[in-house]
Amino acid sequence: MIAWKEAYEVGIDIVDSQHKELFVIAGKAFDLLKNEFVTDKYDAMVEILEDLKDYAAFHFETEEKYLEETGFKKLFSHKMEHAAFLQEIEAIDLEELDENQEEHMMRILQFIVNWIDRHILEKDQQFAVK
């Protein structure tokens, strides 16, 4: 569903490596969704969401520190994008996820993939050093 491609590179090693890790976490969610042998995916999905939230917060902190150090002029709006992503992940209704796992997981995964794709290709490319 989502795979790293050269177009995502921003030319900053630490940022690129952390972006790749976000793809790994999203890939775990996709693999879980496709796994027909796991009938109750709730616990695994909650764990993946926690990993995603924690790693995204760590990554955003790293990226924002870099942007602050380099005087990136759109830092405030960039921070707002990051905060909105974390709020969206935090607001996921775990009861709904438990009751309707497949459908809800697909919606969550589509949000994550679309956000990562759009954010890296549009917002993060504004500070790329290629």
PASE-284746 format. One record per residue: residue number from 0; residue in three letters; x, y, z of N, C-alpha, C in turn. Coordinates in pm, 1 decimal. Layout:
REM PASE-284746
[r NUM,"ALA",[X,Y,Z],[X,Y,Z],[X,Y,Z]];
...
This chain:
REM PASE-284746
[r 0,"MET",[82.2,-118.7,0.0],[0.0,0.0,0.0],[87.2,125.9,0.0]];
[r 1,"ILE",[197.2,122.1,71.6],[287.4,236.1,73.4],[429.3,182.4,78.5]];
[r 2,"ALA",[510.4,234.6,-7.2],[649.4,190.6,-12.9],[738.9,311.4,-32.1]];
[r 3,"TRP",[855.3,305.2,26.9],[952.0,413.7,14.9],[994.4,427.5,-130.5]];
[r 4,"LYS",[1004.6,551.1,-175.1],[1055.6,577.3,-308.8],[1145.9,699.8,-301.9]];
[r 5,"GLU",[1229.2,714.0,-397.8],[1328.5,821.1,-399.3],[1265.3,959.8,-387.0]];
[r 6,"ALA",[1146.0,976.2,-439.0],[1078.4,1106.4,-435.3],[1055.4,1154.7,-292.2]];
[r 7,"TYR",[1053.4,1063.3,-194.0],[1032.6,1100.7,-55.1],[1158.1,1159.1,9.5]];
[r 8,"GLU",[1273.0,1136.1,-48.3],[1397.9,1181.5,12.8],[1403.0,1333.5,22.0]];
[r 9,"VAL",[1449.7,1380.6,138.3],[1469.3,1523.9,157.9],[1617.6,1559.2,161.4]];
[r 10,"GLY",[1702.6,1458.3,158.9],[1846.5,1482.9,156.1],[1907.3,1509.3,292.6]];
[r 11,"ILE",[1833.8,1483.0,397.9],[1883.1,1497.4,534.4],[1875.4,1357.4,595.6]];
[r 12,"ASP",[1992.7,1298.3,617.5],[1998.1,1156.6,654.3],[1907.2,1118.5,770.0]];
[r 13,"ILE",[1911.0,1193.1,879.1],[1831.1,1156.3,996.4],[1681.4,1164.5,966.6]];
[r 14,"VAL",[1641.3,1263.1,891.2],[1499.5,1278.9,856.4],[1457.2,1167.1,761.6]];
[r 15,"ASP",[1539.2,1140.3,660.8],[1505.7,1032.6,566.9],[1498.0,897.1,637.6]];
[r 16,"SER",[1590.3,868.7,728.0],[1587.1,739.2,796.3],[1465.0,729.0,887.3]];
[r 17,"GLN",[1427.7,840.4,950.0],[1308.2,836.7,1034.3],[1181.2,825.9,950.0]];
[r 18,"HIS",[1178.1,889.5,835.7],[1063.8,874.4,745.8],[1050.2,728.0,703.4]];
[r 19,"LYS",[1161.5,664.1,674.1],[1157.3,522.4,634.6],[1097.2,436.9,744.7]];
[r 20,"GLU",[1127.5,469.6,869.7],[1071.5,394.3,981.7],[919.9,413.3,989.5]];
[r 21,"LEU",[871.0,530.9,957.4],[726.2,551.9,953.8],[661.4,461.4,848.4]];
[r 22,"PHE",[731.5,442.0,737.0],[681.8,351.5,634.1],[679.9,207.9,684.8]];
[r 23,"VAL",[780.0,169.8,763.4],[785.0,34.8,820.5],[664.0,12.1,911.4]];
[r 24,"ILE",[634.7,108.9,995.7],[521.2,96.0,1087.8],[389.4,89.0,1009.4]];
[r 25,"ALA",[373.8,174.2,908.2],[252.7,168.9,824.4],[243.7,33.5,754.4]];
[r 26,"GLY",[357.3,-19.5,713.0],[360.2,-151.5,649.0],[314.0,-261.5,742.0]];
[r 27,"LYS",[348.0,-251.0,869.7],[301.9,-350.0,967.8],[149.5,-347.4,977.8]];
[r 28,"ALA",[92.5,-228.0,976.2],[-53.8,-216.8,981.6],[-116.6,-279.4,857.9]];
[r 29,"PHE",[-57.4,-254.3,742.3],[-110.5,-310.6,618.0],[-98.7,-463.2,618.9]];
[r 30,"ASP",[15.5,-514.7,663.5],[34.1,-660.0,671.0],[-67.1,-723.2,765.1]];
[r 31,"LEU",[-93.3,-657.3,876.8],[-192.8,-708.7,971.1],[-331.0,-710.4,907.2]];
[r 32,"LEU",[-365.1,-604.0,839.3],[-495.4,-596.4,773.9],[-512.8,-709.1,672.3]];
[r 33,"LYS",[-408.7,-740.1,597.3],[-415.3,-844.3,494.0],[-409.9,-985.7,550.6]];
[r 34,"ASN",[-364.7,-1001.6,673.1],[-344.5,-1134.7,730.1],[-478.5,-1200.7,763.1]];
[r 35,"GLU",[-514.8,-1298.0,682.8],[-642.3,-1367.2,699.3],[-640.5,-1467.6,813.7]];
[r 36,"PHE",[-522.1,-1500.7,864.4],[-510.6,-1600.7,970.0],[-529.5,-1541.2,1109.8]];
[r 37,"VAL",[-529.2,-1410.2,1118.1],[-553.2,-1343.6,1246.6],[-696.3,-1291.6,1242.8]];
[r 38,"THR",[-781.3,-1352.3,1325.1],[-922.3,-1313.2,1321.8],[-949.9,-1192.2,1410.6]];
[r 39,"ASP",[-883.7,-1184.2,1524.6],[-901.0,-1069.6,1613.6],[-772.7,-986.3,1608.4]];
[r 40,"LYS",[-779.1,-876.9,1538.8],[-661.1,-793.7,1512.9],[-651.4,-673.1,1605.7]];
[r 41,"TYR",[-744.9,-662.0,1697.3],[-754.4,-542.4,1781.5],[-626.0,-514.7,1859.1]];
[r 42,"ASP",[-579.1,-610.8,1937.0],[-461.7,-587.0,2021.9],[-339.2,-550.6,1938.8]];
[r 43,"ALA",[-319.6,-620.6,1829.6],[-204.1,-591.9,1743.7],[-215.7,-453.5,1681.1]];
[r 44,"MET",[-336.2,-414.6,1641.4],[-354.4,-283.1,1579.9],[-333.3,-172.0,1682.4]];
[r 45,"VAL",[-381.8,-191.9,1804.6],[-360.7,-92.0,1909.8],[-210.8,-75.6,1935.3]];
[r 46,"GLU",[-138.8,-185.6,1936.5],[7.1,-179.6,1956.3],[74.7,-103.4,1841.9]];
[r 47,"ILE",[33.6,-128.8,1719.2],[88.9,-58.5,1603.5],[58.0,90.8,1612.7]];
[r 48,"LEU",[-63.7,124.3,1651.2],[-100.9,265.9,1665.2],[-18.7,335.0,1773.2]];
[r 49,"GLU",[7.4,265.9,1882.8],[91.2,322.5,1989.1],[234.3,343.4,1937.9]];
[r 50,"ASP",[285.8,243.8,1865.6],[419.4,257.4,1807.0],[424.4,375.9,1711.3]];
[r 51,"LEU",[321.9,388.1,1629.5],[316.3,497.3,1532.7],[311.1,631.8,1603.4]];
[r 52,"LYS",[226.6,642.8,1703.3],[213.3,769.1,1776.6],[345.4,806.1,1843.9]];
[r 53,"ASP",[406.5,709.0,1911.1],[532.7,735.1,1981.0],[644.2,770.4,1884.0]];
[r 54,"TYR",[654.4,693.5,1775.6],[763.2,719.4,1681.4],[739.5,849.7,1606.0]];
[r 55,"ALA",[616.2,878.7,1570.6],[585.8,1004.2,1501.0],[621.3,1122.5,1590.3]];
[r 56,"ALA",[587.9,1115.7,1718.1],[621.2,1224.6,1810.9],[772.6,1242.6,1818.9]];
[r 57,"PHE",[845.1,1132.3,1827.7],[991.5,1136.5,1830.1],[1045.3,1198.9,1701.1]];
[r 58,"HIS",[993.2,1153.8,1589.2],[1037.8,1205.8,1459.5],[1005.7,1354.7,1445.8]];
[r 59,"PHE",[884.6,1392.6,1481.1],[845.0,1533.3,1468.5],[936.0,1622.5,1553.6]];
[r 60,"GLU",[970.3,1575.6,1671.5],[1060.2,1652.3,1757.5],[1196.8,1669.9,1689.9]];
[r 61,"THR",[1248.3,1563.2,1633.1],[1377.1,1569.3,1563.2],[1369.4,1665.0,1444.9]];
[r 62,"GLU",[1265.6,1651.0,1364.7],[1250.4,1733.0,1245.4],[1232.1,1880.7,1282.3]];
[r 63,"GLU",[1150.9,1907.9,1381.3],[1126.2,2045.7,1422.5],[1251.9,2111.0,1479.5]];
[r 64,"LYS",[1331.1,2033.9,1551.7],[1457.4,2086.9,1603.9],[1549.6,2124.2,1487.9]];
[r 65,"TYR",[1557.6,2037.5,1388.3],[1639.9,2066.2,1270.3],[1589.3,2192.9,1200.5]];
[r 66,"LEU",[1459.8,2202.4,1183.0],[1401.6,2317.6,1113.6],[1424.8,2447.3,1191.6]];
[r 67,"GLU",[1418.2,2437.8,1323.1],[1445.0,2555.4,1406.1],[1591.5,2597.3,1392.3]];
[r 68,"GLU",[1680.8,2500.0,1396.4],[1823.9,2529.1,1385.9],[1860.8,2589.0,1250.4]];
[r 69,"THR",[1787.3,2552.6,1146.9],[1818.8,2602.5,1013.5],[1737.2,2725.7,975.5]];
[r 70,"GLY",[1651.6,2771.8,1065.6],[1574.3,2893.4,1040.8],[1463.5,2877.1,938.0]];
[r 71,"PHE",[1403.6,2757.9,931.7],[1295.2,2731.2,836.4],[1178.9,2826.4,863.3]];
[r 72,"LYS",[1140.1,2902.2,764.0],[1041.4,3009.2,781.5],[899.0,2959.5,805.6]];
[r 73,"LYS",[869.3,2836.6,767.1],[733.5,2783.9,784.7],[726.3,2686.8,902.1]];
[r 74,"LEU",[813.3,2706.0,1001.0],[820.7,2613.9,1114.2],[687.8,2604.6,1189.8]];
[r 75,"PHE",[624.4,2717.3,1215.8],[500.3,2714.8,1293.1],[392.7,2631.0,1223.5]];
[r 76,"SER",[371.6,2654.1,1095.6],[268.3,2577.9,1024.4],[307.9,2430.4,1014.7]];
[r 77,"HIS",[437.2,2404.4,1006.3],[484.5,2265.9,1001.5],[454.9,2195.6,1134.8]];
[r 78,"LYS",[480.6,2266.4,1244.3],[448.8,2211.0,1376.1],[299.3,2184.3,1389.1]];
[r 79,"MET",[217.6,2271.9,1334.3],[72.9,2254.4,1340.7],[29.5,2128.6,1265.3]];
[r 80,"GLU",[92.1,2102.8,1152.2],[62.5,1980.0,1076.1],[96.6,1856.6,1160.2]];
[r 81,"HIS",[212.5,1861.1,1223.7],[254.0,1748.8,1307.7],[156.4,1728.9,1423.1]];
[r 82,"ALA",[118.5,1837.6,1489.2],[25.3,1828.9,1602.2],[-109.6,1773.0,1557.6]];
[r 83,"ALA",[-155.7,1813.8,1441.3],[-284.1,1764.7,1389.9],[-279.1,1614.8,1364.1]];
[r 84,"PHE",[-167.0,1566.4,1311.2],[-151.8,1422.0,1287.2],[-160.4,1346.3,1419.4]];
[r 85,"LEU",[-85.6,1391.2,1519.1],[-86.1,1322.6,1648.2],[-224.3,1327.2,1712.5]];
[r 86,"GLN",[-294.2,1438.5,1698.5],[-429.9,1448.9,1753.1],[-523.6,1351.3,1683.6]];
[r 87,"GLU",[-508.0,1338.2,1554.5],[-593.0,1245.2,1478.0],[-568.9,1100.5,1522.9]];
[r 88,"ILE",[-443.6,1065.7,1543.8],[-411.9,930.2,1590.8],[-467.9,910.5,1732.4]];
[r 89,"GLU",[-450.0,1010.6,1815.9],[-498.6,1003.9,1954.4],[-651.1,991.5,1958.7]];
[r 90,"ALA",[-720.0,1048.2,1862.0],[-867.0,1051.7,1861.9],[-930.3,925.7,1802.9]];
[r 91,"ILE",[-850.9,831.9,1760.3],[-907.8,709.5,1702.5],[-994.8,641.1,1807.4]];
[r 92,"ASP",[-1114.8,608.5,1767.7],[-1211.8,544.6,1855.5],[-1179.4,394.5,1864.3]];
[r 93,"LEU",[-1117.6,355.9,1974.8],[-1075.4,216.3,1989.8],[-1193.5,121.4,2004.8]];
[r 94,"GLU",[-1305.4,170.7,2058.1],[-1425.5,86.9,2065.2],[-1475.7,53.6,1925.9]];
[r 95,"GLU",[-1478.5,155.3,1841.0],[-1521.6,132.2,1702.8],[-1424.8,38.4,1632.3]];
[r 96,"LEU",[-1296.2,56.3,1658.9],[-1195.6,-32.9,1600.9],[-1220.7,-176.8,1643.8]];
[r 97,"ASP",[-1252.4,-196.5,1770.4],[-1275.1,-331.2,1821.2],[-1401.5,-392.7,1761.5]];
[r 98,"GLU",[-1505.4,-313.1,1744.0],[-1632.7,-364.4,1694.6],[-1633.0,-391.8,1544.5]];
[r 99,"ASN",[-1558.9,-312.6,1468.6],[-1559.8,-324.4,1323.2],[-1416.3,-316.3,1272.4]];
[r 100,"GLN",[-1338.8,-418.1,1304.0],[-1194.9,-413.1,1285.8],[-1150.6,-389.3,1142.2]];
[r 101,"GLU",[-1195.3,-469.0,1050.9],[-1146.9,-459.5,912.4],[-1175.0,-322.0,850.8]];
[r 102,"GLU",[-1299.3,-279.2,860.7],[-1339.5,-152.4,800.1],[-1267.6,-34.3,866.1]];
[r 103,"HIS",[-1264.5,-35.6,998.6],[-1201.8,75.5,1070.6],[-1050.0,76.5,1047.5]];
[r 104,"MET",[-989.5,-41.0,1045.1],[-845.2,-48.1,1017.8],[-813.7,7.7,880.3]];
[r 105,"MET",[-897.3,-20.9,784.2],[-874.8,29.3,648.2],[-882.4,181.6,645.4]];
[r 106,"ARG",[-980.7,238.9,714.2],[-991.1,385.0,720.4],[-869.3,447.3,788.3]];
[r 107,"ILE",[-825.1,386.2,898.4],[-707.6,435.7,969.9],[-585.0,428.0,880.0]];
[r 108,"LEU",[-569.0,316.6,815.0],[-453.0,297.2,727.6],[-454.4,395.3,610.7]];
[r 109,"GLN",[-570.8,418.7,552.9],[-580.0,516.0,444.2],[-542.7,655.3,492.3]];
[r 110,"PHE",[-588.3,692.8,611.8],[-551.0,822.4,667.4],[-399.6,831.6,684.5]];
[r 111,"ILE",[-339.4,730.0,745.3],[-195.2,731.5,771.7],[-116.7,740.5,641.6]];
[r 112,"VAL",[-149.6,655.8,547.1],[-77.4,652.4,419.0],[-93.3,785.2,345.1]];
[r 113,"ASN",[-215.0,835.5,338.5],[-238.5,962.3,268.7],[-164.8,1077.0,336.3]];
[r 114,"TRP",[-166.4,1079.3,469.2],[-100.6,1188.0,540.6],[50.9,1182.3,520.0]];
[r 115,"ILE",[109.2,1064.1,538.7],[254.5,1050.3,522.1],[294.4,1089.1,380.1]];
[r 116,"ASP",[223.1,1037.7,284.0],[254.0,1065.2,143.7],[245.7,1214.7,114.7]];
[r 117,"ARG",[134.8,1276.6,150.1],[114.9,1419.1,122.5],[214.4,1504.3,200.3]];
[r 118,"HIS",[232.1,1473.5,326.5],[318.6,1555.9,410.5],[463.9,1552.6,360.9]];
[r 119,"ILE",[514.2,1435.1,332.5],[654.2,1425.8,289.1],[671.4,1485.8,149.9]];
[r 120,"LEU",[579.9,1455.9,59.2],[595.8,1504.4,-78.7],[566.9,1653.1,-94.5]];
[r 121,"GLU",[482.7,1708.9,-9.4],[448.9,1850.7,-22.2],[519.6,1936.3,82.2]];
[r 122,"LYS",[499.4,1905.4,208.6],[549.3,1991.1,316.1],[698.8,1972.0,341.6]];
[r 123,"ASP",[741.4,1848.3,353.5],[881.9,1824.9,385.8],[975.1,1858.1,269.2]];
[r 124,"GLN",[925.8,1850.6,149.1],[1009.8,1886.0,35.1],[1045.7,2034.9,34.6]];
[r 125,"GLN",[971.9,2114.9,111.9],[1001.2,2258.0,119.6],[1134.8,2286.0,188.5]];
[r 126,"PHE",[1184.0,2192.4,266.9],[1314.3,2211.8,331.4],[1419.4,2112.7,282.0]];
[r 127,"ALA",[1388.4,2043.1,175.1],[1481.4,1944.2,119.9],[1611.9,2010.4,78.2]];
[r 128,"VAL",[1721.0,1934.4,89.4],[1853.5,1984.5,53.3],[1917.5,1896.4,-55.0]];
[r 129,"LYS",[1842.3,1866.4,-154.3],[1890.6,1778.7,-262.5],[1986.0,1852.5,-353.0]];
